[in-house]
Amino acid sequence: MAPKLRRTAVALVAALVTVACGGTGEVADGDAVRFLVFGDPEELRGYRDAIAAFHEREPEVRVQLVEASDRDDLIARLSTSIAGGSPPDLFLINYRFFGQFAAKDALAPAGPRLDASGSLDEEDFYEEPMEAFRWENELMCLPQNVSSLVVYFNRDMFEAGGVPLPEPGWTWEEFVDAAAALTVDDNGDGTAEVHGVGIEPSIIRVAPFVWSNGGDLVDDEERPTRLALDSPEAKEALQRLFDLGRIGVMPSEEEREAEDEETRFLNGRLGMVLSSRRSTPNFRSITAFEWDVAPLPVMGEPAGILHSDAYCMTAASGRKDDAWRFVEFALGAEGQRIVAASGRTVPSLREVAESEAFLDPSVPPASSRVFLDTIPYIRRVPNISTWPEIEDAAEGIIELGLLEGHSVDRVVSQLIEVTRPMFARAER
């Protein structure tokens, strides 16, 4: 075994024998449902609270929270433990990454259990995330949340600069004008101390603008063979995005390396940042200024991109029935309200998403309904096993155009050429 894999395996074993979370006390490895997840402290606290509430209701079932450090760590742990025959019973994962495990028959389908459930009904959940977790037309995992990409904005900065606040339906031109007005070079040295907007150079950030402008991300959403970013509509959308770097409203590559977009927004040096609901718990720590969220600006038609995580059970689990009992609780009204309090999730259960547990305007962002209003316009990336590789390969190439001034033609050509073999190897 390679040293890196050996360290990962050892770390997994150590994690699986840690103290159970949520007030369940110390338990032996075989006595608990092992639930693997990663997240910020507030999000993890939400899961612990849900586990504690579940244990009060069903004290005979133990759930053990196993914490990964980040998404890469979670995927590495899953891959290693599945290959070794001792995976966690349950884990939470984004739809963009679950295909690699579904393709290996490593998941226990959730559809039959949902159909037989006396407490959960598929019609009570938003359809968009449900569809994202189907593999070969079978529902494999049950979505916990249904987020979308939004614009987080510094309200105080907008008001101080006399910049109109973002509103639903605002245009790309209005977005660019706001970014320019918010970019400030206080000392006149030619370097902005405050930038108008920050956009991560990733395919999931550019995709909704490609769709909004009438383009497609891939050639076939069901059985994609390549990226379709060489259409006139897609290239025009990319050019508009790349122009943001050229007019100086975004932090440079060097500035991003020193301070990422989220941290820069937290510190009051960024007027707007594009992110999903994931950033909300972190931004709730802000006390220096008021902030809120707005829908994405529109290039042509409204468009958004799905961000959704789901509870997945592993096929090799020996505690599927107990794991399912926890999933039923976690995805029911009580469980979703508990986790929603962390600020991290847009509940997948309509009843909770439409309630004050999520929409409470006294807790930022005041405009949380934006996340719900954008659901009808949400699209998703394709479900293929190699999508994580495609995302990783695309990021560095998109960065060349967004931050380093490379031409759209050059970037698109590289994107298609580099990722084509990954599409060819994909299982669907």
C-alpha positions in Angstrom: 0.0 0.0 0.0 1.3 3.5 -0.9 2.2 5.7 2.1 -0.6 8.1 1.4 -3.2 5.4 1.2 -1.8 3.7 4.3 -2.1 7.0 6.2 -5.7 7.4 5.0 -6.6 3.9 6.0 -5.0 4.3 9.5 -6.9 7.7 9.9 -10.2 6.0 9.0 -9.7 3.2 11.5 -8.8 5.8 14.2 -11.9 7.9 13.3 -14.2 5.0 13.4 -13.4 4.2 17.0 -13.7 7.7 18.3 -16.3 8.8 20.9 -19.9 8.8 19.5 -21.3 12.3 19.0 -24.6 13.8 19.9 -24.5 12.6 23.6 -24.7 8.9 22.8 -21.6 8.1 24.9 -18.7 5.8 24.0 -19.6 2.9 21.8 -17.8 0.0 20.2 -17.3 0.2 16.5 -19.8 -2.6 15.8 -22.5 -1.2 18.0 -23.3 2.0 16.1 -24.3 3.2 12.7 -21.2 4.9 11.4 -22.1 8.2 9.7 -19.3 9.8 7.7 -19.5 13.5 7.0 -17.5 16.7 6.7 -18.4 20.3 7.4 -17.8 23.5 9.2 -18.2 23.5 13.0 -21.7 24.9 12.9 -22.8 22.3 10.3 -21.3 19.5 12.4 -23.0 20.8 15.5 -26.3 20.5 13.6 -25.6 16.8 12.8 -24.7 16.2 16.5 -27.9 17.8 17.6 -29.9 15.7 15.1 -28.2 12.5 16.4 -29.0 13.5 20.0 -32.6 14.1 19.2 -32.9 10.9 17.3 -31.3 9.0 20.2 -33.9 10.4 22.6 -36.6 9.1 20.3 -35.0 5.7 19.6 -32.4 5.1 22.3 -31.8 1.5 21.1 -30.2 2.7 17.9 -26.7 4.3 18.2 -25.3 6.7 15.5 -21.7 7.6 15.5 -20.5 10.8 13.7 -17.3 10.2 11.8 -15.7 13.5 10.8 -13.7 13.9 7.6 -11.6 17.0 7.3 -12.9 18.0 3.9 -14.5 16.6 0.8 -11.3 15.2 -0.6 -10.7 13.4 2.8 -14.3 12.1 2.8 -14.0 10.7 -0.8 -10.5 9.1 0.0 -11.9 7.5 3.2 -14.9 6.1 1.3 -12.8 4.8 -1.5 -10.3 3.1 0.8 -12.9 1.7 3.2 -15.2 0.4 0.4 -12.2 -1.3 -1.3 -11.2 -2.8 2.1 -14.7 -4.1 2.8 -15.4 -2.0 5.9 -17.1 1.2 4.8 -19.2 3.5 7.0 -22.9 2.6 7.1 -24.0 6.0 6.0 -22.4 9.1 4.5 -23.4 12.5 3.2 -22.1 13.5 -0.3 -22.8 16.0 -3.1 -24.6 14.6 -6.2 -21.6 15.6 -8.3 -19.4 13.0 -6.6 -21.7 10.1 -5.8 -21.6 8.6 -9.3 -18.1 7.1 -8.8 -19.6 5.0 -5.9 -22.9 4.1 -7.7 -20.9 2.9 -10.7 -19.1 0.4 -8.4 -22.4 -0.9 -6.9 -21.1 0.4 -3.6 -24.5 2.0 -2.6 -27.7 0.4 -1.2 -30.6 1.9 -3.2 -32.8 4.2 -1.2 -35.8 4.1 -3.5 -37.4 0.8 -2.3 -37.0 1.9 1.4 -38.6 5.3 0.6 -41.5 3.6 -1.2 -42.1 1.4 1.9 -41.6 4.3 4.4 -44.5 5.2 6.7 -43.1 8.6 7.5 -41.5 9.9 4.3 -43.1 10.5 0.9 -41.2 11.4 -2.2 -43.8 14.0 -3.2 -43.0 16.0 -0.1 -39.5 16.7 -1.3 -38.3 19.0 -4.1 -38.0 17.1 -7.3 -34.8 18.6 -8.6 -32.4 17.1 -6.0 -34.3 13.8 -6.1 -33.6 13.5 -9.8 -29.9 14.3 -9.2 -29.4 11.2 -7.1 -30.8 8.6 -9.6 -28.4 6.2 -11.2 -29.7 4.1 -14.1 -33.2 5.4 -13.2 -33.0 4.2 -9.6 -33.0 6.5 -6.6 -29.8 5.7 -4.8 -29.6 8.4 -2.1 -32.0 10.8 -0.4 -31.2 14.5 -0.6 -30.9 16.5 2.5 -30.8 19.9 0.8 -31.4 21.8 -2.4 -29.2 24.9 -2.6 -28.3 27.0 -5.6 -25.6 29.5 -6.5 -26.4 33.0 -5.3 -24.7 36.4 -5.0 -23.8 37.2 -1.4 -23.4 41.0 -1.1 -22.2 43.5 1.4 -25.3 45.6 1.9 -23.4 48.4 3.8 -20.9 48.7 1.0 -23.7 49.0 -1.6 -25.5 51.7 0.4 -22.4 53.7 1.3 -21.4 53.8 -2.4 -24.9 54.7 -3.6 -25.0 51.5 -5.7 -28.5 50.1 -6.3 -29.1 46.9 -4.3 -29.4 43.7 -6.4 -33.0 42.7 -7.2 -34.5 39.6 -8.8 -34.1 39.8 -12.6 -31.1 42.1 -12.5 -29.1 41.9 -15.7 -25.5 41.0 -16.3 -24.8 44.6 -17.2 -26.2 45.8 -13.9 -24.0 43.3 -12.1 -20.9 44.5 -13.9 -21.7 48.1 -13.1 -22.1 47.3 -9.4 -18.8 45.4 -9.4 -17.1 48.4 -11.0 -18.6 50.9 -8.6 -17.6 48.8 -5.6 -14.0 48.4 -6.6 -11.9 51.0 -4.8 -8.3 52.1 -5.0 -8.1 54.3 -1.9 -4.4 55.4 -2.3 -4.3 55.7 -6.0 -1.4 53.3 -6.4 -3.2 51.4 -9.2 -4.0 48.4 -6.9 -7.6 48.1 -5.6 -7.9 47.6 -1.8 -11.5 46.6 -2.2 -12.8 44.5 -5.2 -16.3 44.4 -6.5 -16.7 40.7 -6.9 -15.0 37.3 -6.4 -15.8 34.3 -8.6 -14.1 30.9 -8.0 -12.6 29.7 -11.4 -14.6 26.5 -11.5 -16.9 24.8 -14.0 -19.8 25.0 -11.5 -19.4 28.7 -11.3 -19.4 29.3 -15.1 -22.1 26.8 -15.9 -25.2 28.8 -14.9 -24.0 31.7 -17.0 -23.5 29.5 -20.0 -27.1 28.2 -19.6 -28.4 31.7 -19.0 -26.9 32.8 -22.3 -28.5 29.9 -24.2 -25.5 27.6 -24.3 -25.0 24.0 -23.1 -22.4 22.6 -20.7 -22.2 19.1 -22.4 -23.3 17.7 -25.7 -25.8 15.3 -24.2 -27.1 15.7 -20.6 -28.0 12.0 -20.3 -25.0 10.4 -22.0 -22.4 13.2 -22.4 -19.3 12.6 -24.5 -17.6 16.0 -24.2 -18.0 19.6 -23.0 -20.0 21.7 -25.4 -18.5 25.1 -24.5 -17.4 25.8 -28.1 -20.9 27.0 -29.2 -21.2 30.8 -29.9 -23.6 31.1 -26.9 -21.2 29.4 -24.5 -18.2 31.3 -25.7 -20.0 34.6 -25.4 -20.9 33.8 -21.8 -17.3 32.9 -21.0 -16.0 36.1 -22.6 -18.3 38.2 -20.4 -17.0 36.3 -17.3 -13.4 36.6 -18.4 -13.8 40.4 -19.0 -14.4 40.8 -15.3 -10.7 40.0 -14.7 -9.6 42.3 -17.5 -11.5 45.4 -16.1 -10.0 44.8 -12.6 -13.1 44.2 -10.5 -11.9 40.8 -9.3 -8.9 40.0 -7.1 -5.9 38.9 -9.1 -4.5 35.3 -9.1 -1.8 36.5 -6.6 -4.4 38.1 -4.3 -6.6 35.0 -4.4 -3.6 32.8 -3.3 -3.1 35.1 -0.4 -6.8 35.3 0.6 -9.7 33.3 -0.9 -13.0 34.9 -1.9 -14.9 33.9 1.1 -12.3 35.2 3.5 -12.0 38.5 1.6 -15.7 39.0 1.8 -15.6 38.2 5.6 -13.0 40.9 6.0 -15.0 43.5 4.1 -12.6 43.7 1.1 -15.1 42.2 -1.4 -18.4 43.6 -2.4 -20.0 40.4 -3.8 -19.1 36.8 -3.9 -20.8 33.9 -5.6 -21.5 30.8 -3.5 -24.1 28.3 -2.4 -25.8 28.1 1.0 -22.5 26.5 2.2 -21.1 29.9 3.1 -24.0 31.1 5.3 -22.7 29.7 8.7 -19.3 31.3 8.2 -20.8 34.6 7.1 -23.1 34.6 10.2 -20.0 35.4 12.2 -19.8 38.8 10.5 -20.5 41.7 12.9 -18.8 44.6 11.1 -21.4 45.0 8.3 -24.8 43.8 7.1 -25.0 41.3 4.2 -27.7 39.5 2.2 -28.2 37.3 -0.8 -29.5 37.9 -4.3 -30.2 35.7 -7.3 -27.6 35.4 -10.0 -27.6 38.2 -12.7 -29.3 37.2 -15.9 -27.5 37.1 -19.3 -30.5 35.9 -21.2 -32.8 33.7 -19.2 -32.8 32.9 -15.5 -30.6 29.9 -14.7 -29.1 28.3 -11.6 -27.0 25.3 -10.8 -28.0 22.7 -8.2 -25.9 22.2 -5.1 -27.3 19.2 -3.2 -26.0 16.6 -0.7 -27.7 13.4 0.2 -27.7 10.6 2.7 -26.3 7.4 1.1 -26.2 4.0 2.6 -23.4 1.6 1.6 -24.1 -1.8 0.1 -21.7 -3.5 2.4 -23.2 -2.0 5.6 -24.4 -4.6 8.1 -26.7 -2.0 9.8 -28.9 -0.8 6.9 -32.1 -1.0 8.9 -30.7 1.1 11.7 -29.1 3.5 9.3 -32.5 3.9 7.5 -34.3 4.7 10.8 -31.9 7.5 11.3 -32.3 8.8 7.7 -36.1 8.8 8.2 -35.7 10.9 11.2 -33.0 13.2 9.8 -35.1 13.9 6.6 -38.4 14.3 8.5 -39.6 17.7 9.7 -38.0 17.6 13.1 -34.6 16.4 11.8 -34.5 18.9 9.0 -35.4 21.8 11.3 -32.6 20.9 13.6 -30.0 20.9 10.8 -31.5 23.9 9.1 -30.7 25.9 12.3 -27.0 25.6 11.5 -27.6 27.9 8.5 -25.9 25.5 6.1 -28.8 23.8 4.4 -31.8 24.7 2.2 -34.1 21.9 3.4 -35.1 19.4 0.7 -38.4 18.9 2.5 -40.8 21.5 1.2 -42.6 21.9 4.5 -39.5 22.9 6.4 -38.1 25.0 3.5 -41.2 27.1 3.5 -41.3 27.5 7.3 -39.7 30.0 9.7 -37.1 27.4 10.5 -35.4 28.4 7.2 -37.0 31.7 6.2 -36.7 33.6 9.5 -35.7 37.1 8.4 -34.2 37.9 11.8 -31.3 35.6 11.1 -29.1 36.5 8.1 -29.5 36.3 5.2 -32.8 38.1 5.4 -33.6 37.1 1.9 -33.3 33.4 2.3 -36.4 33.0 0.1 -34.0 33.7 -2.9 -32.8 30.1 -2.5 -36.3 28.8 -3.0 -37.3 31.2 -5.7 -34.4 30.0 -7.9 -35.3 26.3 -7.7 -37.5 26.4 -10.8 -34.5 27.5 -12.8 -32.0 25.1 -11.4 -30.1 22.7 -13.7 -27.4 20.2 -12.8 -24.2 18.7 -14.1 -24.4 15.2 -15.6 -24.3 12.1 -13.4 -21.2 10.3 -14.6 -18.5 8.5 -12.6 -15.6 10.7 -13.8 -17.2 14.1 -13.2 -14.9 14.8 -10.2 -11.9 14.4 -12.5 -13.5 16.7 -15.0 -14.1 19.4 -12.4 -10.5 19.1 -11.1 -9.0 19.4 -14.6 -11.3 22.2 -15.7 -10.5 24.5 -12.7 -6.9 25.3 -13.7 -7.8 25.9 -17.3 -10.7 28.2 -16.4 -8.4 30.1 -14.1 -6.2 30.9 -17.2 -9.1 32.8 -18.8 -10.7 34.3 -15.7 -7.6 35.5 -13.9 -4.7 35.3 -16.4 -6.2 36.8 -19.5 -6.1 33.8 -21.9 -8.5 33.9 -24.8 -11.8 32.2 -24.7 -10.9 30.1 -27.8 -7.7 28.9 -26.2 -9.4 28.0 -22.9 -12.4 26.3 -24.6 -10.0 24.2 -26.8 -8.0 23.1 -23.8 -11.1 22.3 -21.8 -12.5 20.0 -24.5 -9.2 18.4 -25.3 -8.2 17.7 -21.7 -11.5 16.4 -20.5 -12.6 14.3 -23.5 -10.8 11.2 -22.4 -12.5 11.5 -19.0 -15.9 11.5 -20.6 -14.8 8.4 -22.6 -14.0 6.5 -19.5 -17.1 7.5 -17.7 -19.8 5.1 -16.5 -23.3 6.5 -16.6 
